[in-house]
Amino acid sequence: MAAKIIDGKTIAQQVRSEVAQKVQARIAAGLRAPGLAVVLVGSNPASQIYVASKRKACEEVGFVSRSYDLPETTSEAELLELIDALNADNTIDGILVQLPLPAGIDNVKVLERIHPDKDVDGFHPYNVGRLCQRAPRLRPCTPRGIVTLLERYNIDTFGLNAVVIGASNIVGRPMSMELLLAGCTTTVTHRFTKNLRHHVENADLLIVAVGKPGFIPGDWIKKAQL
């Protein structure tokens, strides 16, 4: 059987179209469009590109997007004050603080300051805990996006041996929780894992989240592996 590409761009566009329809239905019912606040501290080029793509997505679906581009010299206290104001703003439904933050600002303190109901990245301990307890609310975007891809392609994940390469708080760890919810037998590997090839070769579903192209050699991938 020839390999089949899972087309993430097509699925993403389908999801955006569905969200846009829901936004129009809200507006037609006399409700306001959802509001997203995007906070960027500093001038990290990769972060700027990522934030710009999020703002474009908001425009496509009809969200109200508010941008807060803060200088590198912004203090932790100033950033927390802004988050407090956004938490109290009834026109803002979601708050996204782009990571990484400059040195001197505590990422954990900042993420914990966002109200769990407005934590669109799903990084607040409350939302992470809900996911771990199999009662998810707001979920980390990349892991949830991967599961959505599998669902949209009608892939039955129950009983699959899933292997996640990488154990970051942003992707690897929440991905393992999503896969457990999806019925997989899940293994998470990391920099201390021994015999990585063995784990990869025995995976039915392999998810690589290490930010390094070509990290897994092609000859480690077995036939019919997802």
Backbone as a ProteinNet text record, in pm:
[ID]
protein_1_A
[PRIMARY]
MAAKIIDGKTIAQQVRSEVAQKVQARIAAGLRAPGLAVVLVGSNPASQIYVASKRKACEEVGFVSRSYDLPETTSEAELLELIDALNADNTIDGILVQLPLPAGIDNVKVLERIHPDKDVDGFHPYNVGRLCQRAPRLRPCTPRGIVTLLERYNIDTFGLNAVVIGASNIVGRPMSMELLLAGCTTTVTHRFTKNLRHHVENADLLIVAVGKPGFIPGDWIKKAQL
[TERTIARY]
84.3	0	88.2	56.3	132.7	104.8	205.6	188.6	84.4	8.9	-93.9	-57.5	-56.1	-23.4	-147.1	-133.2	-240.2	-225.2	-320.3	-310.8	-360.6	-268.1	-304.6	-360.7	-310.1	-357.1	-504.3	-542.8	-682.9	-774.3	-734.8	-815.8	-824.1	-713	-712.5	-810	-812.9	-905	-1049.9	-1075.2	-1210.4	-1253.8	-1163.7	-1195.2	-1220.2	-1137	-1155.7	-1289.7	-1327.6	-1457.1	-1572.1	-1560.4	-1664.5	-1672.4	-1556.2	-1554	-1613.8	-1579.8	-1633.5	-1785.9	-1840.7	-1986.5	-2048.2	-1982.6	-2033.3	-2027.7	-1922.4	-1911.1	-2022.8	-2049.5	-2156.8	-2291.9	-2310.6	-2436.1	-2450.8	-2341.1	-2344.7	-2384.7	-2322	-2350.2	-2494.6	-2543	-2681.7	-2780.6	-2738	-2824.1	-2813.5	-2737.7	-2725	-2613.2	-2526.5	-2413	-2288.3	-2190.5	-2066.6	-1974.6	-1881	-1779.6	-1682.6	-1628.4	-1529.9	-1407.6	-1348.8	-1231.4	-1108.3	-997.1	-870.4	-765	-697.2	-585.3	-455.2	-367.6	-239.2	-129	-49.4	54.6	192	271.6	407.5	504	600.4	701	835	893.5	1021.1	1005.1	1115.8	1115.9	1174.2	1148.9	1195.1	1133.8	1215.8	1161.9	1064.9	1098	1009.3	875.7	880.1	756.6	672.2	736.7	663.8	589.7	654.7	590.8	472.6	492.4	388.1	267.8	293.3	185.3	110.4	183.4	119	23.6	61.7	-25.6	-152.2	-140.5	-257.6	-352.7	-296	-379.2	-452	-383.1	-445.5	-559.5	-538.7	-643.9	-766.1	-744	-856.2	-937.1	-868	-936.3	-1019.6	-965	-1034.1	-1165.8	-1169	-1289.5	-1382.3	-1338.4	-1425.5	-1409.1	-1302.5	-1274.2	-1226.1	-1247.2	-1185.4	-1049	-942.8	-807.4	-745.3	-698.7	-631.2	-484.9	-396.3	-253	-187.1	-99.5	-21.8	124.9	193.1	334.7	416.9	476.1	546.6	697.6	770	915.5	986.2	1107.5	1190.5	1212.1	1205.9	1232.4	1111.4	1000	880.2	911	869.2	894.5	787.3	818.3	720.9	595.8	614.9	501.2	410.8	469.6	390.5	311	373.7	304.7	189.7	212.8	107	-8.3	23.1	-80.9	-168.5	-105.5	-181.4	-271.8	-219.5	-300.2	-419.2	-398.1	-508.7	-618.1	-576.9	-674.2	-750.5	-681.2	-746.2	-838.4	-798.8	-886.7	-1019.2	-1014	-1133.3	-1213.6	-1159.9	-1225.1	-1327.6	-1454.4	-1561	-1568.5	-1496.1	-1495.7	-1383.2	-1298.8	-1188.2	-1220.7	-1229.8	-1262.4	-1138.8	-1031.2	-909.6	-786.5	-687.3	-560.6	-447.8	-362.7	-250	-122.1	-34.9	95.8	199.3	263.9	358	485.1	522.6	646.7	752.8	882.4	936.6	931.3	932.4	937	1082.4	1112.8	1250.8	1301.1	1432	1493.8	1446.2	1423.2	1377.3	1228.1	1155.6	1011.4	983.8	913	883.3	766	796.6	691.7	577.6	611.4	509.7	417	475	393.6	299.3	349.3	267	152.7	182.7	78.7	-25.4	18	-76.4	-164.2	-120.4	-198.1	-318.5	-310.8	-422.6	-538.4	-658.8	-775.2	-792.6	-816.6	-829.4	-932.4	-1039.6	-1142.4	-1097.1	-987.7	-936.2	-801.5	-762.2	-631.9	-638.5	-633	-654.5	-542.4	-424.4	-315.7	-326.8	-412	-429.4	-311.9	-232.8	-112.3	-133.8	-246.7	-270	-278	-221.7	-225.6	-365.9	-466.2	-603.8	-642.1	-613.1	-649.8	-564.6	-436.8	-350.8	-402.1	-441.4	-494.3	-623.7	-710.6	-835.5	-806.8	-709.1	-672.4	-619.6	-536	-480.4	-588.5	-694.8	-802	-915.1	-887.6	-981.6	-1111.7	-1100.6	-1215.5	-1169.2	-1117.8	-1053.6	-1149.9	-1096.5	-1169	-1089.6	-1008.1	-922.5	-794.7	-759.6	-652.5	-538.3	-413.6	-300.2	-321.9	-290.4	-333.2	-269.9	-138	-72.4	-116.3	-114.4	-163.1	-308.4	-393.6	-533.6	-547.4	-464.2	-467.3	-429.7	-331.7	-290.6	-404	-469.7	-582.1	-695.3	-718.1	-822	-791.2	-664.7	-625.2	-660.7	-626.4	-655.6	-805.7	-882.2	-1027.6	-1087.4	-1039.6	-1095.7	-1066.7	-959.8	-928	-985.9	-1071.5	-1139.5	-1042.2	-932	-832.9	-868.8	-887.2	-922	-794.8	-784.1	-662.5	-666.8	-783.5	-795.1	-706.3	-621	-533	-401.9	-382	-255.9	-142.8	-23.7	96.5	152.4	131.9	173.4	303.2	394.3	521.5	536.5	563.8	586.3	734.3	797.9	938.2	943.3	988.1	991.5	895.4	939.3	858.6	838.3	824.3	805.8	667.8	655.1	525.5	427.9	480	395.2	336.4	416.4	368.1	375.7	494.2	513.4	426.8	428.5	352.7	201.4	146.6	1.7	-37.1	54.4	25.5	4.8	84.5	68.9	-67.5	-115.4	-247.5	-358.6	-344.7	-444	-449.6	-333.4	-329.6	-389.5	-369	-433.9	-585.6	-633.7	-777.5	-828.8	-741.3	-779.5	-767.1	-733.7	-730.3	-599.3	-492.7	-362.9	-285.9	-198	-96.4	22.3	54.7	141.4	276.1	381.6	517.6	572.5	632	696.4	847.3	920.2	1066.1	1124.6	1250.6	1315.5	1466.1	1541.6	1686.1	1758	1695.9	1758.8	1710.7	1621.8	1567.9	1677.2	1684.8	1780.8	1714.4	1793.4	1746.6	1621.8	1633.2	1521.4	1470.7	1562.1	1521.3	1420.5	1440.4	1348.2	1206.7	1194	1061.5	997.9	1078.7	1026.2	979.7	1060.9	1028.4	904.3	872.3	756.8	631	638.4	522.9	425.9	296.1	193.8	168.3	182.2	160.8	280.2	350.4	471.4	452	474.9	464.5	597.9	661.3	793.6	779.2	819.7	805.1	934.7	1040.3	1170.4	1226.2	1156.7	1202.1	1333.1	1361	1485.8	1456	1451.1	1419.6	1517.3	1462.9	1546.6	1598	1539.4	1587.2	1568.7	1459.3	1432.5	1467	1565.2	1600.5	1483.2	1471.8	1360.8	1356.8	1474.4	1474.4	1429.2	1400.7	1343	1191	1133.5	987.5	939.2	848.2	798.2	682.7	651.4	540.1	408.1	318.1	184.1	187.1	302.2	309.9	251.6	175.8	121	222.6
-119.3	0	124.9	220.9	344.3	429.9	506.9	594.8	701.7	738.2	841.6	959.8	1078.1	1199.1	1250	1274.9	1339.6	1489.7	1548.3	1687.8	1782.4	1832.1	1920.5	2053.3	2105.7	2236.1	2230.4	2122.2	2108.4	2098.1	2017.5	2002.3	2134.6	2206.1	2335.2	2432.3	2432.7	2522.4	2482	2352.6	2305.6	2353	2340.1	2381.7	2531.8	2608.7	2754.2	2792.3	2722.7	2751.1	2722.1	2612.9	2577.6	2681.6	2727.3	2829.1	2959.8	2996.7	3119.6	3115.4	2999.6	2985.1	3003.2	2949.6	2964.3	3110.3	3180.1	3321.9	3401.9	3373.8	3444.2	3414.9	3291.9	3256.2	3333	3351.2	3430.1	3574.2	3630.7	3770.3	3786	3689.7	3694.6	3685.3	3620.9	3606.8	3727	3827.8	3948.9	3946.3	3845.6	3835.5	3893.3	3928.9	3983.4	3871.3	3906.8	3811	3783.9	3662.1	3632.2	3723.2	3755.3	3841.9	3770.2	3784.5	3723	3831.3	3829.1	3919.7	3842.7	3894.1	3830.1	3921.5	3868.8	3948.4	3897.1	3987	3953.5	4047.2	3989.8	4069.5	4050.9	4160.3	4151	4138	4108.6	4107	3978.3	3866.9	3737.2	3711.7	3694.7	3680.6	3564	3449	3332.8	3360.6	3426.1	3458.9	3557.1	3653.1	3751	3683.6	3588	3515.4	3434.3	3367.1	3282.8	3366.1	3479.5	3567.4	3624.6	3660.8	3714.3	3612.1	3484.3	3380.4	3365.2	3382.5	3373.5	3490.3	3608.2	3725	3708.5	3653.7	3629.8	3529.7	3424.5	3324.3	3387.4	3478.2	3548.5	3626.5	3695.1	3772.9	3682.2	3566.1	3474.5	3424.2	3400.3	3342.2	3446.8	3572.4	3677.9	3710.8	3662	3699.3	3844.2	3907.8	4036.9	4008.6	4055	4029.4	4159.1	4156.3	4272	4237.3	4320.6	4294.2	4383.5	4322.5	4395.8	4361.8	4445.1	4424.5	4507.4	4441.1	4509	4503.3	4604.6	4605.4	4501.1	4469.3	4371.9	4411.5	4541.8	4593.8	4584.9	4532.1	4519.3	4435.4	4484.2	4411.1	4305.4	4211.7	4108.3	4171.4	4269.8	4336.1	4403.5	4464.9	4531.4	4429.3	4316.5	4212.6	4153.6	4128.9	4074.9	4174	4301.9	4404.8	4402.9	4385.6	4376.8	4253.8	4141	4018.5	4036.7	4101.7	4128	4209.3	4309.3	4393.5	4313.3	4225	4142.2	4038.9	3986.3	3893.4	3959.7	4089	4162	4219.6	4210.7	4268.5	4169.6	4205.1	4114.6	4098.5	4180.4	4165.8	4074	4031.2	3939.9	3801.3	3704.2	3566.3	3478.9	3517.7	3437.8	3525.8	3478.6	3550.3	3456.7	3504.5	3425.2	3505.4	3455.1	3517.1	3433	3493.2	3418.3	3385.1	3258.8	3212.2	3191.7	3201.6	3226.8	3374.8	3401.2	3538.1	3577.3	3706.8	3750.6	3708.7	3704.4	3672.1	3771.4	3719.7	3805.4	3799.1	3734.2	3716.5	3568.3	3536.9	3398.7	3346	3253.8	3197.6	3137.5	3060.8	2992	3092.1	3194.6	3295.4	3365	3393.8	3461.2	3371.2	3245.5	3153.9	3127.2	3120.5	3097.2	3219.1	3336.5	3458.4	3466.9	3401.2	3402	3322.5	3378.8	3306.2	3176.4	3063.9	2935.9	2937.4	3015.1	3020.6	3098	3174.7	3252.7	3200	3085.7	3025.1	2946.2	3016.1	2948.4	2851.3	2866.9	2772.8	2646.1	2649	2530.6	2499.9	2602.5	2580.4	2602.9	2660.5	2685.5	2551.7	2543.5	2416.9	2358.6	2445.3	2395	2316.2	2372.2	2304.6	2180.5	2187.4	2069.1	1958.4	1996.3	1898.4	1835.4	1917.2	1862.5	1759.4	1788.7	1694.1	1564.3	1576	1456.6	1372.6	1437.8	1366.1	1324.7	1330.7	1284.7	1365.9	1492.9	1583.8	1716.7	1713.1	1832.5	1947.2	2067.6	2187.8	2254.1	2353.6	2413	2330.3	2291.7	2194.7	2255	2213.9	2262.9	2240.9	2343.9	2348.5	2241.5	2227.4	2132.8	1988.7	1939.9	1803.2	1784	1881.9	1868.7	1871.4	1952.1	1957.1	1824	1755.5	1624.4	1523.6	1524	1432.8	1465.6	1593.5	1633.9	1581.3	1587	1531	1382.7	1308.9	1165.3	1140.5	1220.3	1204.3	1236.5	1342.5	1383.6	1281.5	1205.3	1100	964.9	968.2	846.6	734.9	773.1	674.3	623.5	494.5	432.7	417.8	495.3	495	397.1	340.6	251.9	128.3	106.4	-9.4	11.1	127.2	151.3	173.3	128.8	155.2	289.2	394.5	529.3	566.7	626.8	672.3	821.4	897.5	1041.5	1068.5	1134.2	1171.8	1315.7	1334.3	1467.9	1477.2	1543.1	1547.9	1691	1784.6	1924.5	1946	2052.8	2087.8	2136.3	2186.3	2243.8	2136.6	2034.9	1932.7	1791.5	1745.7	1604.9	1553.6	1621.8	1573.9	1579.4	1694.4	1693.9	1600.7	1579.2	1485.4	1345.7	1308.5	1175.2	1161.1	1268.3	1264.9	1253	1326.5	1318.7	1177.9	1116.2	982	878.5	896.4	807	820.6	944.7	966.5	901.9	897.2	839.6	687.8	627	481.5	416.5	495.9	439.8	389.1	292.9	256.1	346.6	435.6	549.3	543.3	566.1	575.8	713.9	780.2	909.9	891.9	930.6	922	1062.2	1067.4	1195.6	1177.3	1277.6	1273	1162.9	1110.1	1002.9	863.5	857.1	728	643.4	518	426	347.2	317.3	238.1	300.4	426.3	498.4	426.4	370.4	302.4	191.5	117.1	8.4	62.2	173.2	231	277.6	341.1	392.6	278.8	175.4	64.4	-12.4	-6.6	-80.7	5.1	127.6	217.5	195.2	197.7	203.6	349	436.3	579.8	652.5	728.7	798.4	949	1020.6	1166.4	1222.7	1301.1	1356.5	1505.2	1546.2	1686.2	1733.8	1739	1781.1	1903.5	1952.7	2073.1	2057.1	1935.7	1909.1	1822.2	1880.2	1802.4	1686.1	1571.3	1455.1	1384.4	1413.5	1353.3	1201.6	1154.4	1010.5	961.6	871.9	820	745.2	755.5	692.4	541.8	478.5	331.7	280.3	371.5	329.5	315	370.5	373.9	245.7	175.1	50.4	77	-20.5	-8.4	3.4	83.1	104.6	183.4	242.9	323.7	461.8	511.9	647.2	745.9
0	0	0	-87.2	-93.8	29	68.2	183.9	153.8	254.8	240.4	328.5	268.2	341.9	415.1	544.8	620.5	598.6	528.5	484.5	593.6	673	782.2	736.1	624.3	576	536.2	470.4	429	550.4	648	769	844.2	852.5	922.1	856.9	723.9	654.2	678.3	684.1	714.9	853.8	950.4	1087.5	1092.9	1022.1	1021.4	959.2	853.9	790.3	885.9	960.1	1057.7	1169.2	1215.6	1321.1	1269.8	1145.9	1087.8	1080.5	1046.2	1040.9	1179.4	1281.7	1418.4	1463.5	1423.9	1459.1	1393.3	1265.6	1195.5	1259.4	1305.3	1372.3	1503.1	1575.1	1698.9	1669.8	1569.5	1535.6	1489.9	1410.8	1363.4	1479	1587.9	1705.6	1799.2	1756.4	1836.6	1938.1	1928.7	2020.3	1954.3	2034.1	1978.8	1929.8	1845.4	1801.3	1915.7	1924.7	2028.8	2017.4	2131.7	2133.3	2185.8	2113.8	2153.9	2172.2	2286.2	2311.8	2293.2	2207.5	2180.8	2233.2	2325.8	2390.6	2347.7	2291.7	2248.9	2319.7	2390.4	2460.3	2390.2	2342.7	2273.9	2123.5	2056	1909.2	1852.8	1919.5	1868.9	1731.2	1625.4	1489.4	1474.3	1532.9	1521.8	1589.4	1704.8	1776.1	1696.3	1631.2	1551	1436	1371	1260.8	1312.5	1425	1482.4	1523.9	1588.2	1632.4	1512.4	1407.3	1287.1	1225.8	1228.6	1172.7	1256.4	1387.7	1474.9	1448.7	1429.5	1401.4	1268	1169.6	1039.8	1052.4	1131.9	1152.7	1218.2	1312.4	1376.9	1274.1	1185.5	1082.1	991.9	958.4	867.4	925.6	1055.6	1116.1	1176.3	1179.6	1230.3	1376.5	1438	1576.7	1582.5	1695.8	1723.2	1785.6	1721	1768.9	1818.8	1942.5	1999.9	2021.2	1970.1	1977.8	2082.3	2159.2	2258.8	2236.3	2159.7	2130	2228.3	2324.6	2432.7	2410.5	2454.8	2435.3	2520.7	2480.6	2552.4	2698.4	2724	2858.7	2951.8	2903.4	2987	3111.2	3226.3	3351	3373.7	3460.6	3495.2	3556	3642.5	3707	3604.1	3502.9	3398.5	3317.9	3288.1	3212	3293.4	3420.5	3506.6	3520.3	3523.5	3532.3	3407	3290.4	3165.8	3166.9	3211.4	3216.5	3310.1	3423.3	3515.7	3447.1	3369.5	3299.1	3194.5	3124.5	3022.5	3086.3	3200.9	3273.6	3308.4	3340.6	3383.9	3267.3	3146.6	3028.2	2972.2	2978.3	2934	2782.6	2708	2562	2514.6	2607.4	2575.8	2630.6	2539.9	2578.4	2591.8	2525.6	2530	2538.4	2613.6	2628.3	2587.8	2499.5	2452.7	2475.1	2559.5	2581.6	2508.5	2410	2327.3	2405.2	2400.6	2462.2	2355	2387.9	2522.1	2558.3	2688.3	2738.4	2764.2	2763.4	2788.1	2925.4	2939.4	3068.1	3173.6	3292.9	3401.3	3424	3332.6	3348.7	3370.7	3476.1	3513.9	3430.4	3337.9	3251.7	3332.4	3434.9	3514	3581.6	3640.6	3709.2	3610.9	3492.6	3391.4	3346.1	3314.5	3266.9	3374.9	3499.6	3608.6	3635.9	3588.8	3612.2	3518.1	3403.7	3308.6	3368	3360.8	3413.4	3334.4	3402.6	3331.6	3218.9	3233.1	3129	3005.7	3018.5	2905.6	2856.1	2906.8	2877.6	2747.1	2633.9	2505.4	2469.5	2528.5	2501.6	2585.7	2687.9	2771.6	2861.3	2898.2	2978.7	3127.9	3166.7	3309	3382.8	3504.7	3579.4	3593.3	3602.1	3613.6	3489	3371.8	3247.5	3222.5	3259.1	3247.5	3339.6	3460.7	3555.3	3507.3	3447	3393.3	3283.9	3199	3093.5	3154.4	3256.5	3321.5	3388.2	3434.1	3502.7	3408.1	3279.4	3176.1	3174.5	3210.3	3205.8	3146.3	3021.8	2965.8	2939	2952.4	2912.8	2800.2	2832.5	2729.6	2720	2595.4	2576.9	2495.2	2524.1	2446.2	2296.6	2219.3	2078.6	1989.6	1995.6	1904.5	1929.9	2053.6	2076.6	2033.8	2065.5	2026.4	1874.8	1809.4	1663.4	1600.5	1658.5	1606.8	1620.6	1736.2	1756.5	1659.3	1635.3	1539.4	1399.9	1359.2	1229.4	1221.1	1325.1	1325.8	1320.2	1394.3	1395.8	1259.7	1196.4	1066.9	957.4	974.5	878.1	920.9	1023.8	1071.8	1107.5	1170.7	1213	1352.5	1363.9	1491.9	1575	1681.2	1762.4	1879.1	1907.3	2023.2	2006.5	2106.4	2105.2	2032.8	1970.2	1900.5	2000.1	1961.8	2039.8	1993.4	2073.7	2035.5	2105.7	2030.2	2086	2057.6	2162.6	2150.9	2173.8	2077.8	2091.2	2140.5	2264	2323.5	2440.3	2546.8	2669.2	2718.1	2625.1	2664.4	2724.8	2803	2860.1	2754	2643.2	2539	2448.3	2413.1	2319.4	2378.1	2412.3	2446.5	2559.9	2673.1	2789	2765.9	2722.3	2695.9	2581.6	2485.5	2377.3	2433.1	2531.3	2590.8	2657.2	2719.9	2783.5	2679	2568.7	2461	2402	2385.4	2327.3	2421.6	2550.9	2647.4	2638.5	2625.9	2609.1	2481.2	2380	2251.2	2249.2	2363.4	2372.6	2334.8	2324.8	2287	2408.9	2384.2	2481.9	2452.6	2545.1	2513.1	2583.2	2505.2	2556.9	2523	2620.6	2598	2610.6	2507.7	2512.2	2527.5	2574.5	2601.7	2587.9	2627.2	2602	2679.2	2784.1	2861	2819.5	2721.5	2677.9	2612.3	2652.7	2592.7	2480.5	2377.9	2263.7	2201.3	2162	2101.6	1976.9	1900.2	1777.4	1805.9	1912.2	1947.9	1966.8	2036.8	2060.9	1930.5	1846.6	1719.8	1630.3	1618.7	1529.1	1573.8	1701.8	1752.4	1765.1	1717.3	1727.1	1611.8	1643.6	1538.9	1499.9	1598.4	1579.8	1639.9	1558.3	1602.3	1589.6	1698.8	1698.8	1745.4	1659.1	1688.2	1716.8	1837.1	1877.6	1941.6	1859.8	1912.6	1840.6	1739.4	1671	1596.8	1549	1478.5	1357.1	1236.9	1115.8	1096.6	1054	1026.4	1150.3	1265.7	1390.7	1390.2	1329.9	1321.4	1180.8	1165.7	1033.1	969.8	839.4	769	782.6	796.2	803.8	940.7	1034.5	1162	1153	1049.9	1037.3	971.2	1037.6	980.7	885	801.5	707.8	783.9	728.4	784.3	915	945.8	1068.1	1042.7	1139.5	1130.7	1186.1
[MASK]
++++++++++++++++++++++++++++++++++++++++++++++++++++++++++++++++++++++++++++++++++++++++++++++++++++++++++++++++++++++++++++++++++++++++++++++++++++++++++++++++++++++++++++++++++++++++++++++++++++++++++++++++++++++++++++++++++

